[in-house]
Amino acid sequence: MKRRSVVSLVGLAISFALPTFAQQNAMVPDRQVIEQLGALGQKYKEAYANNDAAALAACYTWDAVIVTPQGPVYGRDAIENWYADQIERSHPKNHIDKVDPDSVRLIGTAGDAVWVNGELSETIQDPNGGHIEVKGYWSNIFVREGDTWKIRFDTYNVTAAPGATASPTASPGL
């Protein structure tokens, strides 16, 4: 009798686990979507490397939002202006985005929205003309507009690398 109960319990557990497993796999976009998102990522990377604010803004929907450490930026036109200002002030170089492959997930059931996150690093110019290495994390929501994917929501944070320790100064002569 115990064996029969155990077999029944195992069967019941499997019947609950299989739909959950199928749902988890269904949350991952198909290969074509991942390739299309990769093409958008390449377009963004090239625009960033070329310091091209207009091309960067073109990667976003008209109603996109970027949540920056200084606050949100709403709409493609404002995003273009924001990028232009960032490029002018910080002269970013060596921008690297690393996608967390486990983060790529469909949102909802229509197949037209995807959530992705990862890490970033780049070199920026400080106001004194020196360079600062920054690192951080980002998260995007991509949506399909016709046959094209665009960024609808972009959020990130940055942390400057620890600065060099100040050298001790001699006390004034006594």
Contact map, one row per residue, 1 for C-alpha under 8 A:
111110000000000000000000000000000000000000000000000000000000000000000000000000000000000000000000000000000000000000000000000000000000000000000000000000000000000000000000000000
111111000000000000000000000000000000000000000000000000000000000000000000000000000000000000000000000000000000000000000000000000000000000000000000000000000000000000000000000000
111111100000000000000000000000000000000000000000000000000000000000000000000000000000000000000000000000000000000000000000000000000000000000000000000000000000000000000000000000
111111110000000000000000000000000000000000000000000000000000000000000000000000000000000000000000000000000000000000000000000000000000000000000000000000000000000000000000000000
111111111000000000000000000000000000000000000000000000000000000000000000000000000000000000000000000000000000000000000000000000000000000000000000000000000000000000000000000000
011111111100000000000000000000000000000000000000000000000000000000000000000000000000000000000000000000000000000000000000000000000000000000000000000000000000000000000000000000
001111111110000000000000000000000000000000000000000000000000000000000000000000000000000000000000000000000000000000000000000000000000000000000000000000000000000000000000000000
000111111111000000000000000000000000000000000000000000000000000000000000000000000000000000000000000000000000000000000000000000000000000000000000000000000000000000000000000000
000011111111100000000000000000000000000000000000000000000000000000000000000000000000000000000000000000000000000000000000000000000000000000000000000000000000000000000000000000
000001111111110000000000000000000000000000000000000000000000000000000000000000000000000000000000000000000000000000000000000000000000000000000000000000000000000000000000000000
000000111111111000000000000000000000000000000000000000000000000000000000000000000000000000000000000000000000000000000000000000000000000000000000000000000000000000000000000000
000000011111111100000000000000000000000000000000000000000000000000000000000000000000000000000000000000000000000000000000000000000000000000000000000000000000000000000000000000
000000001111111110000000000000000000000000000000000000000000000000000000000000000000000000000000000000000000000000000000000000000000000000000000000000000000000000000000000000
000000000111111111000000000000000000000000000000000000000000000000000000000000000000000000000000000000000000000000000000000000000000000000000000000000000000000000000000000000
000000000011111111100000000000000000000000000000000000000000000000000000000000000000000000000000000000000000000000000000000000000000000000000000000000000000000000000000000000
000000000001111111110000000000000000000000000000000000000000000000000000000000000000000000000000000000000000000000000000000000000000000000000000000000000000000000000000000000
000000000000111111111000000000000000000000000000000000000000000000000000000000000000000000000000000000000000000000000000000000000000000000000000000000000000000000000000000000
000000000000011111111100000000000000000000000000000000000000000000000000000000000000000000000000000000000000000000000000000000000000000000000000000000000000000000000000000000
000000000000001111111110000000000000000000000000000000000000000000000000000000000000000000000000000000000000000000000000000000000000000000000000000000000000000000000000000000
000000000000000111111111000000000000000000000000000000000000000000000000000000000000000000000000000000000000000000000000000000000000000000000000000000000000000000000000000000
000000000000000011111111100000000000000000000000000000000000000000000000000000000000000000000000000000000000000000000000000000000000000000000000000000000000000000000000000000
000000000000000001111111110000000000000000000000000000000000000000000000000000000000000000000000000000000000000000000000000000000000000000000000000000000000000000000000000000
000000000000000000111111111000000000000000000000000000000000000000000000000000000000000000000000000000000000000000000000000000000000000000000000000000000000000000000000000000
000000000000000000011111111100000000000000000000000000000000000000000000000000000000000000000000000000000000000000000000000000000000000000000000000000000000000000000000000000
000000000000000000001111111100000000000000000000000000000000000000000000000000000000000000000000000000000000000000000000000000000000000000000000000000000000000000000000000000
000000000000000000000111111110000000000000000000000000000000000000000000000000000000000000000000000000000000000000000000000000000000000000000000000000000000000000000000000000
000000000000000000000011111110000000000000000000000000000000000000000000000000000000000000000000000000001110000000000000000000000000000000000000000000000000000000000000000000
000000000000000000000001111111000000000000000000000000000000000000000000000000000000000000000000000000011100000000000000000000000000000000000000000000000000000000000000000000
000000000000000000000000011111101100000000000000000000000000000000000000000000000000000000000000000000011100001001000000000000000000000000000000000000000000000000000000000000
000000000000000000000000000111111100000000000000000000000000000000000000000000000000000000000000000000000000000000000000000000000000000000000000000000000000000000000000000000
000000000000000000000000000011111110000000000000000000000000000000000000000000000000000000000000000000000000000000000000000000000000000000000000000000000000000000000000000000
000000000000000000000000000001111111000000000000000000000000000000000000000000000000000000000000000000000000000000000000000000000000000000000000000000000000000000000000000000
000000000000000000000000000011111111100000000000000000000000000000000000000000000000000000000000000000000000000000000000000000000000000000000000000000000000000000000000000000
000000000000000000000000000011111111110000000000000000000000000000000000000000000000000000000000000000000000000000000000000000000000000000000000000000000000000000000000000000
000000000000000000000000000000111111111000000000000000000000000000000000000000000000000000000000000000000000000000000000000000000000000000000000000000000000000000000000000000
000000000000000000000000000000011111111100000000000000000000000000000000000000000000000000000000000000000000000000000000000000000000000000000000000110000000000000000000000000
000000000000000000000000000000001111111110000000000000000000000000000000000000000000000000000000000000000000000000000000000000000000000000000000000010000000000000000000000000
000000000000000000000000000000000111111111000000000000000000000000000000000000000000000000000000000000000000000000000000000000000000000000000000000000000000000000000000000000
000000000000000000000000000000000011111111100000000000000000000000000000000000000000000000000000000000000000000000000000000000000000000000000000000000000000000000000000000000
000000000000000000000000000000000001111111110000000000000010000000000000000000000000000000000000000000000000000000000000000000000000000000000000000011000000000000000000000000
000000000000000000000000000000000000111111111000000000000000000000000000000000000000000000000000000000000000000000000000000000000000000000000000000000000000000000000000000000
000000000000000000000000000000000000011111111100000000000000000000000000000000000000000000000000000000000000000000000000000000000000000000000000000000000000000000000000000000
000000000000000000000000000000000000001111111110000000000010000000000000000000000000000000000000000000000000000000000000000000000000000000000000000000000000000000000000000000
000000000000000000000000000000000000000111111111000000110010000000000000000000000000000000000000000000000000000000000000000000000000000000000000000000000000000000000000000000
000000000000000000000000000000000000000011111111100000000000000000000000000000000000000000000010000000000000000000000000000000000000000000000000000000000000000000000000000000
000000000000000000000000000000000000000001111111110000000000000000000000000000000000000000000000000000000000000000000000000000000000000000000000000000000000000000000000000000
000000000000000000000000000000000000000000111111111110110000000000000000000000000000000000000000000000000000000000000000000000000000000000000000000000000000000000000000000000
000000000000000000000000000000000000000000011111111110010000000000000000000000000000000000000010000000000000000000000000000000000000000000000000000000000000000000000000000000
000000000000000000000000000000000000000000001111111100000000000000000000000000000000000000001110000000000000000000000000000000000000000000000000000000000000000000000000000000
000000000000000000000000000000000000000000000111111100000000000000000000000000000000000000000000000000000000000000000000000000000000000000000000000000000000000000000000000000
000000000000000000000000000000000000000000000011111110000000000000000000000000000000001000110000000000000000000000000000000000000000000000000000000000000000000000000000000000
000000000000000000000000000000000000000000000011111111110000000000000000000000000001000000000000000000000000000000000000000000000000000000000000000000000000000000000000000000
000000000000000000000000000000000000000000000011001111111000000000000000000000011011001000000000000000000000000000000000000000000000000000000000000000000000000000000000000000
000000000000000000000000000000000000000000000000000111111100000000000000000000010000000000000000000000000000000000000000000000000000000000000000000000000000000000000000000000
000000000000000000000000000000000000000000010010000111111110000000000000000000000000000000000000000000000000000000000000000000000000000000000000000000000000000000000000000000
000000000000000000000000000000000000000000010011000111111111000000000000000000010010000000000000000000000000000000000000000000000000000000000000000000000000000000000000000000
000000000000000000000000000000000000000000000000000011111111000000000000000110110010000000000000000000000000000000000000000000000000000000000000000000000000000000000000000000
000000000000000000000000000000000000000000000000000001111111100000000000000100000000000000000000000000000000000000000000000000000000000000000000000000000000000000000000000000
000000000000000000000000000000000000000100110000000000111111100000000000000000000000000000000000000000000000000000000000000000000000000000000000000001100000000000000000000000
000000000000000000000000000000000000000000000000000000011111111100000000000100000000000000000000000000000000000000000000000000000000000000000000000001110000000000000000000000
000000000000000000000000000000000000000000000000000000000111111100000000001100000000000000000000000000000000000000000000000000000000000000000000000001110000000000000000000000
000000000000000000000000000000000000000000000000000000000001111100000000001110000000000000000000000000000000000000000000000000000000000000000000000000000000000000000000000000
000000000000000000000000000000000000000000000000000000000001111110000000011100000000000000000000000000000000000000000000000000000000000000000000000000010000000000000000000000
000000000000000000000000000000000000000000000000000000000001111111000000011100000000000000000000000000000000000000000000000000000000000000000000000000111100000000000000000000
000000000000000000000000000000000000000000000000000000000000001111100001111000100000000000000000000000000000000000000000000000000000000000000000000000011100000000000000000000
000000000000000000000000000000000000000000000000000000000000000111110001110000100000000000000000000000000000000000000000000000000000000000000000000000001110000000000000000000
000000000000000000000000000000000000000000000000000000000000000011111111100000000000000000000000000000000000000000000000000000000000000000000000000000001111000000000000000000
000000000000000000000000000000000000000000000000000000000000000001111111100000000000000000000000000000000000000000000000000000000000000000000000000000000011100000000000000000
000000000000000000000000000000000000000000000000000000000000000000111110000000000000000000000000000000000000000000000000000000000000000000000000000000000001110000000000000000
000000000000000000000000000000000000000000000000000000000000000000111111000000000000000000000000000000000000000000000000000000000000000000000000000000000000000000000000000000
000000000000000000000000000000000000000000000000000000000000000000111111100000000000000000000000000000000000000000000000000000000000000000000000000000000000000000000000000000
000000000000000000000000000000000000000000000000000000000000000011110111110000000000000000000000000000000000000000000000000000000000000000000000000000000000000000000000000000
000000000000000000000000000000000000000000000000000000000000000011110011111001100100000000000000000000000000000000000000000000000000000000000000000000000000000000000000000000
000000000000000000000000000000000000000000000000000000000000001111000001111101100000000000000000000000000000000000000000000000000000000000000000000000000000000000000000000000
000000000000000000000000000000000000000000000000000000000000111110000000111111100000000000000000000000000000000000000000000000000000000000000000000000000000000000000000000000
000000000000000000000000000000000000000000000000000000001101111100000000011111110000000000000000000000000000000000000000000000000000000000000000000000000000000000000000000000
000000000000000000000000000000000000000000000000000000001000010000000000001111111000000000000000000000000000000000000000000000000000000000000000000000000000000000000000000000
000000000000000000000000000000000000000000000000000000000000000000000000111111111100000000000000000000000000000000000000000000000000000000000000000000000000000000000000000000
000000000000000000000000000000000000000000000000000000001000000011000000111111111110000000000000000000000000000000000000000000000000000000000000000000000000000000000000000000
000000000000000000000000000000000000000000000000000011011000000000000000000111111111000000000000000000000000000000000000000000000000000000000000000000000000000000000000000000
000000000000000000000000000000000000000000000000000010000000000000000000000011111111100000000000000000000000000000000000000000000000000000000000000000000000000000000000000000
000000000000000000000000000000000000000000000000000000000000000000000000100001111111110000000000000000000000000000000000000000000000000000000000000000000000000000000000000000
000000000000000000000000000000000000000000000000000010011000000000000000000000111111111000000000000000000000000000000000000000000000000000000000000000000000000000000000000000
000000000000000000000000000000000000000000000000000110000000000000000000000000011111111100000000000000000000000000000000000000000000000000000000000000000000000000000000000000
000000000000000000000000000000000000000000000000000000000000000000000000000000001111111110000000000000000000000000000000000000000000000000000000000000000000000000000000000000
000000000000000000000000000000000000000000000000000000000000000000000000000000000111111111100000000000000000000000000000000000000000000000000000000000000000000000000000000000
000000000000000000000000000000000000000000000000001010000000000000000000000000000011111111110000000000000000000000000000000000000000000000000000000000000000000000000000000000
000000000000000000000000000000000000000000000000000000000000000000000000000000000001111111100000000000000000000000000000000000000000000000000000000000000000000000000000000000
000000000000000000000000000000000000000000000000000000000000000000000000000000000000111111100000000000000000000000000000000010100000000000000000000000000000000000000000000000
000000000000000000000000000000000000000000000000000000000000000000000000000000000000011111110000000000000000000000000000000111100000000000000000000000000000000000000000000000
000000000000000000000000000000000000000000000000001000000000000000000000000000000000011111111000000000000000000000000000000110000000000000000000000000000000000000000000000000
000000000000000000000000000000000000000000000000001000000000000000000000000000000000001001111110000000000000000000000000011110000000000000000000000000000000000000000000000000
000000000000000000000000000000000000000000000000100000000000000000000000000000000000000000111110000000000000000000000000011100000000000000000000000000000000000000000000000000
000000000000000000000000000000000000000000000000100000000000000000000000000000000000000000011111000000000000000000000000111000000000000000000000000000000000000000000000000000
000000000000000000000000000000000000000000001001100000000000000000000000000000000000000000011111100000000000000000000001111000000000000000000000000000000000000000000000000000
000000000000000000000000000000000000000000000000000000000000000000000000000000000000000000000111110000000000000000000001110000000000000000000000000000000000000000000000000000
000000000000000000000000000000000000000000000000000000000000000000000000000000000000000000000011111000000000000000000111100000000000000000000000000000000000000000000000000000
000000000000000000000000000000000000000000000000000000000000000000000000000000000000000000000001111100000000000000000111000000000000000000000000000000000000000000000000000000
000000000000000000000000000000000000000000000000000000000000000000000000000000000000000000000000111110100000000000011110000000000000000000000000000000000000000000000000000000
000000000000000000000000000000000000000000000000000000000000000000000000000000000000000000000000011111110000000000011110000000000000000000000000000000000000000000000000000000
000000000000000000000000000000000000000000000000000000000000000000000000000000000000000000000000001111110000000000000000000000000000000000000000000000000000000000000000000000
000000000000000000000000000000000000000000000000000000000000000000000000000000000000000000000000000111110000000000000000000000000000000000000000000000000000000000000000000000
000000000000000000000000000000000000000000000000000000000000000000000000000000000000000000000000001111111000000000111100000000000000000000000000000000000000000000000000000000
000000000000000000000000000110000000000000000000000000000000000000000000000000000000000000000000000111111100000001111000000000000000000000000000000000000000000000000000000000
000000000000000000000000001110000000000000000000000000000000000000000000000000000000000000000000000000111110000001110000000000000000000000000000000000000000000000000000000000
000000000000000000000000001110000000000000000000000000000000000000000000000000000000000000000000000000011111101111100000000000000000000000000000000000000000000000000000000000
000000000000000000000000001000000000000000000000000000000000000000000000000000000000000000000000000000001111101111100000000000000000000000000000000000000000000000000000000000
000000000000000000000000000000000000000000000000000000000000000000000000000000000000000000000000000000000111111010000000000000000000000000000000000000000000000000000000000000
000000000000000000000000000000000000000000000000000000000000000000000000000000000000000000000000000000000111111000000000000000000000000000000000000000000000000000000000000000
000000000000000000000000000000000000000000000000000000000000000000000000000000000000000000000000000000000001111110000000000000000000000000000000000000000000000000000000000000
000000000000000000000000000010000000000000000000000000000000000000000000000000000000000000000000000000000111111111000000000000000000000000000000000000000000000000000000000000
000000000000000000000000000000000000000000000000000000000000000000000000000000000000000000000000000000000110011111000000000000000000000000000011000000000000000000000000000000
000000000000000000000000000000000000000000000000000000000000000000000000000000000000000000000000000000000111011111100000000000000000000000001111000000000000000000000000000000
000000000000000000000000000010000000000000000000000000000000000000000000000000000000000000000000000000011110001111110000000000000000000000001110000000000000000000000000000000
000000000000000000000000000000000000000000000000000000000000000000000000000000000000000000000000000000111110000011111000000000000000000000111100000000000000000000000000000000
000000000000000000000000000000000000000000000000000000000000000000000000000000000000000000000000001100111000000001111100000000000000000000111100000000000000000000000000000000
000000000000000000000000000000000000000000000000000000000000000000000000000000000000000000000000001100110000000000111110000000000000000011110000000000000000000000000000000000
000000000000000000000000000000000000000000000000000000000000000000000000000000000000000000000000111100100000000000011111000000000000000011100000000000000000000000000000000000
000000000000000000000000000000000000000000000000000000000000000000000000000000000000000000000000111100000000000000001111100000000000001111000000000000000000000000000000000000
000000000000000000000000000000000000000000000000000000000000000000000000000000000000000000000011110000000000000000000111110000000000001111000000000000000000000000000000000000
000000000000000000000000000000000000000000000000000000000000000000000000000000000000000000000111100000000000000000000011111000000000111100000000000000000000000000000000000000
000000000000000000000000000000000000000000000000000000000000000000000000000000000000000000011111000000000000000000000001111100000000111000000000000000000000000000000000000000
000000000000000000000000000000000000000000000000000000000000000000000000000000000000000000011110000000000000000000000000111110000011110000000000000000000000000000000000000000
000000000000000000000000000000000000000000000000000000000000000000000000000000000000000001111000000000000000000000000000011111000011110000000000000000000000000000000000000000
000000000000000000000000000000000000000000000000000000000000000000000000000000000000000011110000000000000000000000000000001111111111000000000000000000000000000000000000000000
000000000000000000000000000000000000000000000000000000000000000000000000000000000000000001000000000000000000000000000000000111111111000000000000000000000000000000000000000000
000000000000000000000000000000000000000000000000000000000000000000000000000000000000000011000000000000000000000000000000000011111100000000000000000000000000000000000000000000
000000000000000000000000000000000000000000000000000000000000000000000000000000000000000000000000000000000000000000000000000011111100000000000000000000000000000000000000000000
000000000000000000000000000000000000000000000000000000000000000000000000000000000000000000000000000000000000000000000000000011111110000000000000000000000000000000000000000000
000000000000000000000000000000000000000000000000000000000000000000000000000000000000000000000000000000000000000000000000000011111111000000000000000000000000000000000000000000
000000000000000000000000000000000000000000000000000000000000000000000000000000000000000000000000000000000000000000000000001111001111100000000000000000000000000000000000000000
000000000000000000000000000000000000000000000000000000000000000000000000000000000000000000000000000000000000000000000000001111000111110000000000000000000000000110000000000000
000000000000000000000000000000000000000000000000000000000000000000000000000000000000000000000000000000000000000000000000111100000011111000000000000000000000000110000000000000
000000000000000000000000000000000000000000000000000000000000000000000000000000000000000000000000000000000000000000000000111100000001111100000000000000000000011110000000000000
000000000000000000000000000000000000000000000000000000000000000000000000000000000000000000000000000000000000000000000011110000000000111110000000000000000000011110000000000000
000000000000000000000000000000000000000000000000000000000000000000000000000000000000000000000000000000000000000000000011100000000000011111000000000000000001111000000000000000
000000000000000000000000000000000000000000000000000000000000000000000000000000000000000000000000000000000000000000001111000000000000001111100000000000000001110000000000000000
000000000000000000000000000000000000000000000000000000000000000000000000000000000000000000000000000000000000000000001111000000000000000111110000000000000111100000000000000000
000000000000000000000000000000000000000000000000000000000000000000000000000000000000000000000000000000000000000000111100000000000000000011111000000000000111000000000000000000
000000000000000000000000000000000000000000000000000000000000000000000000000000000000000000000000000000000000000000111000000000000000000001111100000000111110000000000000000000
000000000000000000000000000000000000000000000000000000000000000000000000000000000000000000000000000000000000000011110000000000000000000000111110000000111100000000000000000000
000000000000000000000000000000000000000000000000000000000000000000000000000000000000000000000000000000000000000011110000000000000000000000011111000011111000000000000000000000
000000000000000000000000000000000000000000000000000000000000000000000000000000000000000000000000000000000000000111000000000000000000000000001111100011110000000000000000000000
000000000000000000000000000000000000000000000000000000000000000000000000000000000000000000000000000000000000000110000000000000000000000000000111111111000000000000000000000000
000000000000000000000000000000000000000000000000000000000000000000000000000000000000000000000000000000000000000000000000000000000000000000000011111111000000000000000000000000
000000000000000000000000000000000000000000000000000000000000000000000000000000000000000000000000000000000000000000000000000000000000000000000001111110000000000000000000000000
000000000000000000000000000000000000000000000000000000000000000000000000000000000000000000000000000000000000000000000000000000000000000000000001111110000000000000000000000000
000000000000000000000000000000000001000000000000000000000000000000000000000000000000000000000000000000000000000000000000000000000000000000000001111111000000000000000000000000
000000000000000000000000000000000001100100000000000000000000000000000000000000000000000000000000000000000000000000000000000000000000000000000111111111100000000000000000000000
000000000000000000000000000000000000000100000000000000000011100000000000000000000000000000000000000000000000000000000000000000000000000000000111100111110000000000000000000000
000000000000000000000000000000000000000000000000000000000011100100000000000000000000000000000000000000000000000000000000000000000000000000011110000011111100000000000000000000
000000000000000000000000000000000000000000000000000000000001101110000000000000000000000000000000000000000000000000000000000000000000000000011110000001111100000000000000000000
000000000000000000000000000000000000000000000000000000000000000111100000000000000000000000000000000000000000000000000000000000000000000000011100000000111110000000000000000000
000000000000000000000000000000000000000000000000000000000000000111100000000000000000000000000000000000000000000000000000000000000000000001111000000000111111000000000000000000
000000000000000000000000000000000000000000000000000000000000000001110000000000000000000000000000000000000000000000000000000000000000000001110000000000001111100000000000000000
000000000000000000000000000000000000000000000000000000000000000000111000000000000000000000000000000000000000000000000000000000000000000111100000000000000111110000000000000000
000000000000000000000000000000000000000000000000000000000000000000011000000000000000000000000000000000000000000000000000000000000000000111000000000000000011111000000000000000
000000000000000000000000000000000000000000000000000000000000000000001000000000000000000000000000000000000000000000000000000000000000011110000000000000000001111100000000000000
000000000000000000000000000000000000000000000000000000000000000000000000000000000000000000000000000000000000000000000000000000000000011100000000000000000000111110000000000000
000000000000000000000000000000000000000000000000000000000000000000000000000000000000000000000000000000000000000000000000000000000001111000000000000000000000011111000000000000
000000000000000000000000000000000000000000000000000000000000000000000000000000000000000000000000000000000000000000000000000000000001111000000000000000000000001111100000000000
000000000000000000000000000000000000000000000000000000000000000000000000000000000000000000000000000000000000000000000000000000000000000000000000000000000000000111110000000000
000000000000000000000000000000000000000000000000000000000000000000000000000000000000000000000000000000000000000000000000000000000000000000000000000000000000000011111000000000
000000000000000000000000000000000000000000000000000000000000000000000000000000000000000000000000000000000000000000000000000000000000000000000000000000000000000001111100000000
000000000000000000000000000000000000000000000000000000000000000000000000000000000000000000000000000000000000000000000000000000000000000000000000000000000000000000111110000000
000000000000000000000000000000000000000000000000000000000000000000000000000000000000000000000000000000000000000000000000000000000000000000000000000000000000000000011111000000
000000000000000000000000000000000000000000000000000000000000000000000000000000000000000000000000000000000000000000000000000000000000000000000000000000000000000000001111100000
000000000000000000000000000000000000000000000000000000000000000000000000000000000000000000000000000000000000000000000000000000000000000000000000000000000000000000000111110000
000000000000000000000000000000000000000000000000000000000000000000000000000000000000000000000000000000000000000000000000000000000000000000000000000000000000000000000011111000
000000000000000000000000000000000000000000000000000000000000000000000000000000000000000000000000000000000000000000000000000000000000000000000000000000000000000000000001111100
000000000000000000000000000000000000000000000000000000000000000000000000000000000000000000000000000000000000000000000000000000000000000000000000000000000000000000000000111110
000000000000000000000000000000000000000000000000000000000000000000000000000000000000000000000000000000000000000000000000000000000000000000000000000000000000000000000000011111
000000000000000000000000000000000000000000000000000000000000000000000000000000000000000000000000000000000000000000000000000000000000000000000000000000000000000000000000001111
000000000000000000000000000000000000000000000000000000000000000000000000000000000000000000000000000000000000000000000000000000000000000000000000000000000000000000000000000111
